[in-house]
Structure formats: C-alpha cells, structure tokens
Amino acid sequence: MSHFRLLLALVPALTGIMLTVAPLLAQEQNSYGSGVGGMSAASSGASFQGSVPAERGTAGVFPLSLRRAIELGLANNLGLLLSKEGVLSARGQRWIEFSKLLPNLSTSASAHHLKESLAISGISLPGVPAVVGPYNFYDARVFLTQRIFDLEAIKRSQAAAHELSAAELSERDARELVVVTVGAAYLQALADATRVETVKAQVVTAGTILDRAVEMHKVGVTPGIDELRARVEWLTRSQQFIVVENDLAKQKLGLLRMIGLPGGQEIELTDRAPFQPLAAGAVDEDISKALASRDDYRAGQNLLQAAQASHLAAQAQRLPALVLDADYGATGISLSSMNTTYHIVGSIKMPIFEGGKIHGDELRAKALVKEREEELGALRTRIEFEVRSALLDVGAAAREVDVASETVELAELALSQAQERFAAGINDNLEVVQAQQSVAAAHEGQVSSQYQHNLAKLLLARAMGVAGEGATGFPGGR
C-alpha cells in the first residue's frame, strides 16, 4: 500500500513534467530531422583554402573533373569540416539547456557506523547515557529533482534550438562556399591551362617566323634587323611560356590543397571552360529568390530568434519557478530490517534581491537582439548587392567574350597577311612582330573574358544560394 500511495502522490508531478517537455521534445526532433544548412560566420576566412588530407596519391596522372574536385572538396575541405564541428558543439549546448527541463535522477547507497554524544545535542536526562553507540544503519534511495515550470529554462532551451538550426544552416552555407571556392580554383586552372596551350602555339609560330627571317637574312633578301626582331619576339614568347606554365603548376597545387589531395599528385583537368550565355531575368525576382534560398540569411534569422528567446529568458528570471524534489528508498539498522521511506517536496523559488544581475542580463540580451537585427539587415543589403553585382558581371563578361572572339579572328588574319607580305619582300618583319603581339594580346583577352564569364555565373549562383545545386557542372542557362 505504501508503494501505491507513493505512485498516487507522484502522478500530478509527473503529468506536469510531460506537459512541460513534450513540445520541446517535438521541437528537438524537428531540429534534428530538418537537416538544413548554414551561416557564414564559421565559413569565412582562409580555412576554405586548406583541407585535411584524406586521399592517398595515385601513381601516374590523376584525371580530375570539376565534379570530382567538388566531391573531394566537400569531403576534405577544412572550412566545411570546422563548420560540421560547430554543429556538434551547438547540438551539445542544446542538450545542456534541454537537460534542465528533464527529470534529474540520481541514486545513493550508504552504510553508517555511528557513536554520538547526546549532551552536545542538549539531551541530558537522568539514567540516559551521555554517549550512545556505536550502532549501524543503512540507507539506499533514488532522488528526483524536476523543474515543473521554469520559464527561464524553457526560453533558454528554445534559444539553443534556434542556435542549433543556425549552425546546421551554417554547415549548408559552408558547402556552398566549398563549391564556389573549389569551382573558382578549377576555372582558374582551366584558364591557366588554356594560356599554356595558347602561348605554346605562339612560341611555335614565333620560331617558324624566326627560321624564315634567318634564311632570308642569309640569302641577303632582308637586313639583320629583321632577324633580330624575330629572335626577340621568339624569346619574349618563350619567356611568357615559362611564366604561364609556372602559374598553372601553382594553381594546380592550390587546388590540390583545397580538396585534400597530396601536393605531389599529378593531375589532368578533364573538363573545359565552355562559353554558354545566361538568359537575363528580373532583378527583383532574383533578389527575392536569393533571400528565400540563402542559408546564411536563414541562419541569421535563426540567430535573431535565438537572441529574442534569450532576452525573454533573462526577463523570466524575475518570475517564480516551480520545483519538485523527491526521494524514495529504504533505511534500517540492518539490511534484513529495511523500511521504505520517501519524501516529496514541491517548492516555489523566486528571487527577491540579486544585486542587479538580472537587470544586467536583460541589458546584455537586449543589446544582442539589436546586434542580430542590425547584422540581418546588413546581410540582406549585402545579398541584394551580390545579386545585382553578379548580374552586371555576367552581362559585361558575355559582351567581352563576343568582342574578344572577334578580335582573335581579326588579329590572326592580320598576322597571316603580314607574314605573306614579309615572305614576298613587300615589307620588313616589323609588321609581322606587331601582328604577333596583337594575336597574343587577343588570345589573352579571350581566355580572360571566358574565365571571367564562367566565374561570374558561379558567383551569381552563390549570390542566389543555388551554387550547391549546380555543383556538378558549370552554371548554365536559367
């Protein structure tokens, strides 16, 4: 019967516990199951230029596509790995705050051997000894502490849940930044590889023109100055080839560092940087889509909600909290004569004077809310700027590609005509050298404009919050 009465006494308290924590359990499940992405706080900085090496090198040349480079980046990039650790930290803090709303159970078992003075307790009776004992008693019990209603703990748990969502969003945003960082590095490497091929062809052309100038000088058709000009042009293109080849090697090295491959791994870029025009869209529409898609903006909204919940938690410190303390166990002078005992204590705790601590907490929480509001407003403005700027860059780069392609055609035609005039003895080779320089500049402009166009499309995808969706290929049309 004693056990039955104890259960009856605990029913109201346990009912209150479940009513308090059930919504929070549902919220916890939702926050874990959402799997949504992240803010740029942990995702800005040099960490995205490095990685944790996890891939062993392969013998020979490793074929590397853009898709494979991004896959390796998402697996090994340091910025993303640090962002994942941030999610674990936020989840740990969430459980710390949530645990304050759950029952706190503990147990103890003790054996006591006592000899006590009655006199020191004020007991002095005729015929009663001043000292009793030694004697033994044993005790074993379970202790329960439960905050049945504590608005401060509830709001702090809600704030931690919002911070966890922000951290998860930050992780998703970090994935986008990995895609952009690796994609941009791959595009730069492709541009450098194209430069190497172009300059190599220019070296061959300059060598052919030099050989012709040497032959014509030998037979006395042209003066020595023509041979000197041709030789200087050939040396200039040879020097340029050394520079662009070194630039390509360093760019590949930086790409390997981002994606976790060994620095000594030889790679071959299997993709090419195509030119694909991007259909123009309504700017206001694109900005609205960006605000709805950008994980860093959604993370900022969650951080604002977390700050607001923390502010309410600071204010709730002035409110009473209902706490249940209970213990249940057995005690006796021997293990064979243990008797069941229990205590149930319900208490209301409310601060009376706390030396201004609550007021200080309120001020700090209010300042944090204002800070988050300002950060979110600034982020909204930045996203609008990024979308508008990327759209301008895409349009300008597309026009540059058209102009550069036409310039290359005209420059190559001018070089061909200058070579024919020089071979026919109509002109010296000054015109040829100048035409060679024009061809070199035109090819550089073409390579640069195509790189800028593809990079602008990649940055537009980032500004729109969809870089991760197009991670397996170059951004194409809408």
MOKA-V453818 format. One record per helix or strand of 3 or more residues. SS is the DSSP state (h for helix, s for strand). FROM is the first residue (numbers start at 1). LEN is the number of residues. If there is no record, write none. Layout:
# MOKA-V453818
ss: (SS | SS)
from: (FROM | FROM)
len: (LEN | LEN)
This chain:
# MOKA-V453818
ss: (h | h | s | h | h | s | h | s | h | h | s | h | h | s | h | s | h | h)
from: (2 | 46 | 61 | 66 | 78 | 104 | 119 | 131 | 151 | 224 | 266 | 283 | 295 | 321 | 335 | 339 | 357 | 430)
len: (33 | 4 | 4 | 11 | 22 | 14 | 3 | 19 | 68 | 36 | 4 | 11 | 22 | 12 | 3 | 11 | 67 | 35)
